[in-house]
Amino acid sequence: MDDKELTIDISREAGVCRVVMRVVGTEDGISGEMADTPPVWERTDPEMYGKKLFEWLLSAKDDNQETIDSFWHQMKGKYPKRHVVLNVWPPDDVPLRTAVWECLNDGGDLLSTSAETTFCRTIDHDRNVPSPLRSGTALKVLLIVPTPSDQTTEFPILPLLNADEEVNSLRTIFENSGYPVELKRMASPCSMEAIATELRDGWHIVHFIGHGTILDREPAILIEDQDGKAIWKEAGKFVLTIRDILGVAGNDEDRRVRLIFLASCDTANTDIDTPRSLAYEIMKAGMPAVIAMQDAVDLKDARNFAKRFYQSLLKEGRVDVAANAARSIARVTARDGASSPFIPVLYNRLHEGQLLEISQEVVPVSPEKESRQNLLIPFGIVGALFVLALVYLLLNSKPWKVNVTTDDGTIVFSATEPAIEEIEPQDTQDNDSESAAHVPTITATSNSEIAAPTVLPDTPTDTPTPTSTPTPTATATPQVGDILSVPLPEGEMEVARVFVPRGSFLMGTDDGATDEGPEHEVRLDAFWMDRTEVTNEQYAACVAAGECSEPKSFASYSRANYYLADGFAGFPVIHVTWYDARRYCTWAGGSLPTEAQWEYAARSPEGRVFPWGDEPASCAFVNYAGTCNGDTDHVESRPVGKSWVNALNLAGNVTEWVNDWFSSSAYGRSVRTNPQGTPTGLTKVLRGGAWDDRAVWVRSFSRYQKADPDDQNDQIGFRCAYPVMQP
């Protein structure tokens, strides 16, 4: 790990608050005191509240009457990446326990969503915790979704939960992660007795989706009794079960629960009338990590948060990194019409937040490896192709490991995916054919409660009719990086395109995540590509022509008015689905680029790590990490970060839809000439990273991001590719 753990202990006695900061494993530390109490929680303006709370925290003065503000900023400079762990004592102190620490805001940098400063709460720093699960060990996840038979009559105000939707949402994430996972949905009735019995089977993560509330000053969750009827269960009863299960597991680390995920309202709530939250009580019972919700939470928000959390966890292995990544979607802001903001809380005592052993180090290509690549001669190439062909035939002669549904309803997602019949690339770039393709399914036994996955159609029913678009027809042969202005259909607005020449490059890497390899040579025909991400103004022209739907939101992360607002015409359009992006590209006379086209335009035949080269990411080159612009930027910003073909912002700003379905094993089965990607799937690939993503995710070969084709948010945009027409 290259970050440092910075602990913050806050205590209050006799009206005096004491703050102790120290960097674990070093001699760096400071303590200070202040007489006043934290500011009162402001639901309507969490951002301003967070800034006030942070100012209060740093106002503590040491023995020399110097504030600890200077120490904090010294540590920021000394340790660029920090893992902040906060502990409050005593836990029943009203001013301290009612503070919403996830809102801590360092001059616009929200600690709980930052890519550089992960944040969590804790209790009992030195309590015994299990080691990270060994690399390759299957992660066992138990999903509990109570669906009482009498909920509509007993509690009609509470929305009904769709257990199938919830399990399918998690299943999609795990299927595409490339990490071995066992997922089981607990059968009804989800009573306390049945939960206790189920937990004895040694699950690593318990994911609970249900309703929470405060009853008589005590948190409670809605579960089922033994007859499947609705019953509120107070925190004390639930905690006793947790304590018993932890005792049963004992020192058997492979059977110990590491994390309880409570996707339920008020499970982290500690208002004036609630002495202890459910999350705190579970941690006190000995749980290594708990995720819970501060206030009310919308089901869709909770599902999106869980999706991003597990994607990051299975990529990074750390609950703190995953929580920050997921909270960056939540944004600690309220949905439209919500009475309170959505604030997920992480309690953690896992060492360095590590739940899984997963290496994410990016190893640069060694001089020896580069020399070997440069020394390839024609005979060596022929031999290498022969060996690759032989390996490919051998692999395809074996049965692929499949996802298995066991008799108890457990689905086992293997680290490799089922073989999918490969469709040879056609002359067109678009692989959105309606012809049937073989789709792997999960066969459920008669005792399984989990339905087979639904594969989304590749072609929506409202596919637009391509319009007549002026196509670049040059009288001379275009050269690499040539820029051509082409008018959009039915208007005078022009769009800049760059020429990407025919050629080959090494796609993927052997030194990154498993789904980023194996490194393999790809050959591509020439094409044109939008020089920039599609802008608000350009997309609005398609909407005005009646061929595109409006973005799902007109706001950006920090701007209430963005899409049609003055001053943002040249900024990237966001809140568009994959289908929206494809409709625009079709209207403009092109298509979404394939994943191979996108990476070639970003990476070059020389194999650049970033579009501009191998120099490390910084705000001069790329809008990333949430600290450069804090939101989207103009599509022509940072020209120094241009790619070898003069394309701008291929890294950062907004992550971009490409045409391909995602498959973690796609590179091992891909054709080498004009690959079109896996013919079917559940999620589409996103490339380039966004304005709030870490440097590792804006690399030219990063495949971290993928999403349902219907997903959209304030980080997703796109650009189009176009065929080269002969004069």
N, C-alpha and C positions, 0 to 999 in steps of 0.2 A: 504493500500500500504506500502511496506517495503523499497521503494527506495525514494531518496530525489531529489527534483528538483533543479538543479544547473543552474542558468541563466548566460549567457555570453553576455554582451552588448558591442558592438564595435562601436565607433564613431570616426569621423575624422574631425578636424577643424584646419584651418591655418597650414596644413601640419603635424599636430601631431595626432597620433592615440592614443585613450584612451580605455583601456580594463577594464571592471568592472565584477568581478565574485562574485556571492553570492549564498548561499544555502538558499532557501526559507524556512521560518519558524524557522530559527536559527539566531544566531549572527555572523555566519561565513561569511566572505566576504573580498574582497581585490580589489584594483584598481591600475592600473599602466599605464605608457605612454611609447611610443616609437616614434622615429622620422621617421623611414622608413615605407614603404608600404608593403603589402603582396606580396609574390612571384607571378610571372606571371604563369597563368594556363598552365600546360604542358600536352597536350592530349596524347602524346606518352608514358608517364610514370606517370600515376596518383598516383602510390604508392609513388614514390620519391617526387612528388609534395606534397602529403599529409603530409609527414614527415617534409618537409620544412615549410609548412603552419603551422603545429602544433608548431614547434620550434619558428617560428615568433610570434605566439600568446602568448606563454609563456615567450617570451623575454621582455615583458613590465615590467618596473621597478616601484616600489612604491616610496613613499616619502623618504624611507631610502635607495634607490638605490638597493633594493633587487628585483630580478625577481620574478614573480608570479608562476614560475615553482614549487617552494617548496610548495606553497599553494595548487596547483592542486594535487600534490602527497599526501599531508596531507589529503585532502578530499577523495582521492581514498581509503586511509587506514581507514578513519573514517566512510565513507559511501560507502560500497562495491558496492552498486547498485545506479546508478545516472541517472536521467532523464535530459539530457543536452538540454537547450533551448537557441538558439542563435538569437540575434537581432542586425541588422546592421543599423547604421544611419550616415549620411543621405542616403536614398536609391538610390540616383542618383550619389553617389560618385563612380567614375569609378574603382579605385583599390579595393574597398570593394565589390561592387556589382558584379564584374567579378570574384571574388574568388569563387572557388567551395568548399564550406565548408563541403560537404559530404565526401570529401577525407581526412579530418583531421585524422591523423594517429599517435597514441601514441605508438611509438616503436613497430609497427607491429599490434597493436590493432586498427582496423578501427572503429571509434566511431559510424558510421552510420550502421554498421553490427554487432556490439558487442551485446552479450546477457546480459552483465552487465551494459552497458552505452548506453541507447537509445538516439537518436539524432533527433532534428528537428529544423527548423527555425521558427521564429514567427515575428509578428509585433503587436504593441499595446497590451502589456501584459494584461492590465486591461480591455479590451473591454468585453462587456456583451456577454456571450456564453450560449447555452442551456445546461441543465443538461443531464447526460447520459440517454439513453433510459431505461425505467424500465425493469427489468428482466422479460422475457416472452413476451414483446411487440414485435410484428412482425416488422422486419427490412424491410423497403420498399426501393427497389433498382430499379432505372430507367436506362436502358441501351440504349444509343444513338449511333447508328452506321450509319452514313450517307453513302449512296451508290448511288451517282448521276448517272443518266441514261447515261449521256454524258461524263463520266470521261475518258473513253478510247480514245475518240477523242480530248477532251479539254486538258487533262493532262495525256498523254500516259506513261509518265515516272513514275507516281505514281502507286504502286501496288494496285490491286483491293482488297477490303476487303470482306471477306466471313462472312456475318452477322450471318448465321446459325451456323458456327463454333464458333463464339464468344459467342453467347447466350448459346450454348450447353456446352461450357467450363465453363461458370459461373454457369449454372444450375447444372452441375455435382458437383461442390463445395458445392452449397447450399443444394442440395438433401442429401448429406452425412454429413452435419454439425451437424444435430440434433437441430439446432436453427431455430425458425420460421422465414421464409423469404418470402417476396412477390417480385417477379422479373417480370418486364415488359420490353419488347423491344419496343421502340417507333416506331410507324408505319411511313412509308415514306409518304410525304416528311418531312425530318428533317430540316425544315426551322427555322429561328430565331423566327418567329411568332408562329409556332407550338410548338417549345421548350418552349417558354414563357407560352403558354397555358397549356402544359403538367406539367410544374413545379408547377403550382398552385394547383395540386392535393395532395401536401404534401409528397414528397418523401424525405427519409432520406439520401440516397446516390445517386448521379448522376454519372454514369460511362460512360464516353465518349471515344469511340474508333474511331479515325480518323486521318487525316493528318494535321500536323502543319508546319508552316514555319515563316520566318520573311519577311514582305513586307514593304518597305519604312520605315525601322527602327521600325516597330511595329509588334508584334506577331499576327498571324492570324491562323484560323483553317478553313478547307474545310468542308462546310456543303451543304445543298441543298436550292434552292429557292422554291417558292410555286409550281413550275412546275416540281420539282424533278431534276433540272439542277444544275451543280456544280457552287459554288460561294464561294470565299474566304471572311470570315467575320473577320474584325479586332477586336482586343481585346476590344477596347472601346465600340463597339456595344454589345458584349457579356456581358461585365461587367455591362452595364446599365440594361440588362435583369436580371442579378443576383441581383442587388441592388433592383430592383422592386419586385422580388419574395420574398426577405428577408423582405421587407416592408409589403407585403401582409400577410406573416405568422405572423408577429408581435410577440406577447408574447405567441402564441399557440405553445408550445414546441413540441408537438406531430407531428406538421406539418412542422417544420423547417428542412431545409436541413443542415445536419451535415458535409458532405464531398462531394467534387467534385473530381473525379478521372479522370485525363486527360491522357489517354494512347495515347499520340500524341507527335510527334517530336517537339523539341524546345519550349515547353510550359513553361519551367522553365529557358529558355536561357536568360542570361543578358550579352551578349558580349559588346564590346566597342561601337558598333553601335546601341545597343538596350537599351534604358534608363530603361524600365520596362518589366518584364516578364509577361505573361498572368497569371501565378499562383499568382504573387505578386499583380497584379491589382484585382484579384478576392478576395484575402484576404483583401485588402484595402477596398473593397466594403462591408465587414462584414462577409464573409464566415468563419465558425469556423475552417475548415481544408481543405487543397488542396494537392493532390499528382499530380506531373507533372514531365516531363522528361527534363533533362538538355540539351541534344543534340538529335541526331538521335536515333531512337529505332527500333529494328527489331520486327516484329509482334509476332514472337514466344517468344522472350525475354519478351515482354510486357505481353503476355498471361501467361507465367510461373510466372512472378512477381506478377500478379494479383491473380493467384491461391494461391500462398503461403501467400500473404497479407490477403486474405479473410479467408483462413483456420485459420490463427493466430488470426485475428480480432474476429471471431466467437468463438474462444477458450479463448482468453484473454480479449476481449472487448476494448483494447487500440490501438489507431492508431499508436502510436510511437513504441510500441512493435511489432506490425504487420509489420510496415515499415522496422524496423531493420531485422526482420526475413526474409522478402522478399528480402531485399537488400543483405542478406547473400548469396542468390542464384545468384543475379546479379553480385556480387563480385566487382562492380565498375570497371569492365574490359571490353575490347572490344571483340566482337565475331570475329572469324577468318575473316579477310578481311575487317572489319569495319574500318571506318576512325576516329571514336571517340568512347570513352567508353560509356557504358550504365549506366547513373546515375539518378536514381529516386530521386526526391526532395520532402520532406514533409514539408509543412507549417502548423503549428498547434497552435491554441489557446484554444483548449478544455482543461478543467481543468484536469491536470495529464494525458492528452491524452485519457481520458475515453469517449468512444462513446456509449458503451453498459455496462449495469450492469451485470457482469459475475464474479462469485467467482471462483478463481483458487487455493484457499488455500488447501494445502495437510494436512489433519488432521490425525495424527498417531492413530493407534488403541489404545483405552484407556485400562488401566488395567482391568476395569470392563468388557469391551467387551471381552478381551482376556480370563478372568476368565469364562465368560459365554460359550465361545467356548470350553474351557477345561472341563467344567462340563457336557457337552452333554453325555447322557447315551443312551443305545440302545433304550429304550422306547421313549426318547426324539427325537431321530433320526427318528424313525418310525412316530411319530406325526408330526415332521417338514416336512417329505416327503409327508405325507398325505395332510397337509395344502398347500404345494407348488403345488401338483398335482391338488388340488381343485382350487387354484388361476389360474393355467395354463388353466384349462378347462373353467373357467369363462371368462378369457381374450379372449380365442379363440372362445367363443360363441358370442362375440361382434364384430361388424364391426370395422375394423381398420380405423383410419383417413387416407385419401388419399390426394395426391397432386391434387389440383383443378386448372383448367384453366378457368378463367372467360371470359365473353364476350369481354372484352377489351384487351384480350391477356395476362393478368396478371397471372403468375403462383404462387400459394401459397404453399410453402413448410412447412408442419407442423412439429412439434417437434417430432412426432412419425412417423414411416414408415409404408407403407402398409404391410399387412401380406404376407409372402412368403411361399409357400408350402415347407415344410421341408423334406429333403431326409435323411432317416436313414443312419447312417454310415455303410460302408461295411468293409470287412476284410482288404482291402488295405488302405493305408494312403492317397492316391491321389484321390481327388474328381473331377478330370478333366474328367468327363463323357460327351459324346456327346448326351446323352439322353435329350429330351426336358424337361424343368422345367417351372413352371409358373413364368412369369416375369411381375411385375407391370409396367404399362405404364401410361403416362399422355395423356388423351384424349383431343385434341384441338378442340375448336369450329370453326365454319366456319369463324369467324372473327379473329381468333388467327393467329399470324405470327410465332408462335414457334412450331417447329416440335417435334414429339415424340422422346424421348431419344433413342439413339442407344446403345444396350447392346453389349459389346465386347465379341467375342467368347472366351470360356474358353480354347479351344484347337486350336492352330494355325495349319495351313496346313502342316508345316514342322516339326512335332513332331519327334524327333529322335527315332531310334530303340534302345531299351535297349541293352547294350553290356554285355558280360559275365564278371562279376566282382567277384573277390574273396570276399566271405562274411564271416564275423567273425563267426567262429564255434568253440566255446570253449569246451574243454573237461570237465571243471568244470563250475558250475553256476557262471556267472559274478556277481560282486558286484557293488554297487553304486560307481561311480567315477572311475571305472576301465578304463584304457587307452589301446587301442589296435591299433597297426599300421597295415594298410591294403593297399596293392599296388593298384594303379589306373589301369584301363584297359590298356592293350597293352603297358606296360612300367614298369620301375623299381621304379618309384617314389611312396613313401609311404605317407599315410595320417593318422593322429592320430584321432581316434574316442573315445568318452567317452560313458560309459554305463549309461542310465537313467532307473532306475528300475520301475516296475509296482507300481502304488500307486494312491493316491488321494490328492487333494489340493484345497484350496479356490481360485478360479480364479476371477479376477476383484476386484473392491473395491466399497464400498458404500460412500466413503469419497472423491472421486475425481470427474472428469468430468462425465457428464451423460452417455457418451458412454463407460465408464469404469466400469459400473455397470449394473445390480446388482451383488454383490458378490455372487458366487454360487459354489457349490462343483462339481469338475470334476474328473472323474476316467479315468486313462490312462493305456494302456498296456505298457510293457517295449519297449524300442527302443534304438538305437545307434544314436549319433549325432556327426558331425564334432567338434573336440575340438576347432578349430579356424574358423574364417571366411575363405572362399576360397581365396587362394592367387593368385597373378599374375602368378606365375609359374605353379600352378595346373590348372588354367583356360587355360593357353597357351597350356597345354598338350591336352586338349579337342579340342582346335582349330586345333592343329597339326593333331589330329586324324580325322579331318573333320566333327566333330559332333557339334561344337560350332562356333558361329560367333564371330569375333573380337569385343572388346569393341568399343563403338561409338566414344571414344576419348582415346588417349594414354597418356593424361596429367592428373595431379591431380591439386588441387587448386593452389598450389604454385610451382609446378614442371612441366616444359614444357615436359620433358621426364620421364615417370613413368612406363607404363605397361610392356615394354620389356627392360627397362633401367637397367644397372648394379646397384646393391645395393637395388633393390626394389622387388626382386623375392618373398620374404616372407611378402610382404605388401598386404593388401586386394585388390582384383580386384574391380574396380569401373566402372561406365559408362556402366552397364549391365542392361537390361530390365528384367522384371519378366519372360518373355519367355526365355531369355538367361539363367537366373538362373535355370529355370526348365529343360532346355535341358542339362545343365551340370550335375545336380543331377541325371537325368535319365541315362546319360552316366556312371556316377559313381556308379550306382546300387541302388540309393535311390530316394528321392523326397524332395521337399521343406518341412520343418516341418509345421505342422498345427500351428495355433496361440496358441492353448492349449498346444501343445508339447513345443513350444518355451517358453511360460511363465512358465511352470512347470520346465523346465531345468534352468531357471533363478531365479525362486522364491522359490522353495523347498516346501515341505509339511508344513514348519513352517511359510510360508508367508513372506519372506524377502522383504523389500522395494526395495533394490538393490541386484544384484547377490551376492555380498560379505557379505551382512547383512543389518543392519539398520543404520550403521554409515553414516553420510552425505557424499555426493559426494565430491571428491577432486581429484587432478591430480595424486595422488598416486594410486588411484583405477581405474580411468577411464579417457580416452582421450575425453574431452568434452569442451563446452563453447568457443571453438576457441582460448583458451589461453594456453592449455597444450602442444600441439604440433603444433597447427596452421594448421594441415593437418592430413592425415592418418598416422598411426604408424604401426610398425611391429605387426603381428597378435599374437605373443607370448609376447608382452610387457605387463607390469603391472600384473604379475601373482598373486599379492596380491589381485587383484580384481576378482579372479576366483569364479565361482558359486559352489554350493554344490556338483555338479557332475564333477568338475574340468574343466568345459568349460571356455574359456578365452574370454574376450571382448564382452560378451553378452550385456554389456552396453557401449555405445559410440563407437568411432573409425569409424565404418560405420553403418548406420541403415540397417536392414536386411529384405529382402523379406521373407514373409511366404506364405503358400499356399492359405490362406483364402481370399475370397472377403470381402470387408468391409461393415458392416451394423451397424449403431449406436444403433440398438435395438437387435443385435444378441444375447447378453447374456440373455435377457429376454425370448428368444425362443429356446435356445440351448438345445440339448440333453446332458445328463450328463456323458455318457460313450463314450470315443474316439470321441468327437465332431469334425466334419469336416468343420464347418462354414456354412455361407449362400451359397446356391448352385449357385447363379448367382449374378452379380452386375456390377458396373462400375469401381470401383477402388480396388486395392489390398492393403492388410495391410502391413505396415512396422513396425518393432519392434526394440527397443533398443536405438534409438537415434544415432546421429553421432558426429563427432569430434567437430562440432561447435554448438551443441544443448545445451540448458539450462538443469540444473539438473533435473527439473521437467519432462523433456522428456526422461531421461535415466532411469527412474524408471522401475522396472520389469513389472508393470501392465499398463504402459502408452500406450494409443492407439492414441496418437496425430497424428501420421504420416500415410498417405495413399497416393497412387499415381496410375495413369493410368498404366496398365501393360506394356505399351510401353515407359513409362518415364524412364529416366536414368540421373544421374548427378554424381558429384564428392563426394557425401556423401552416395551413395547407394551400398551395397554389399549383401552377403548372405552366408549361410552355409546350409548343407544338413542333413537330417535325414534318418535312415536306419532301416529296420525291424530286429527283432531278429530271427535268423534262428535256428531251433531245430537241435541238433547234430544227 
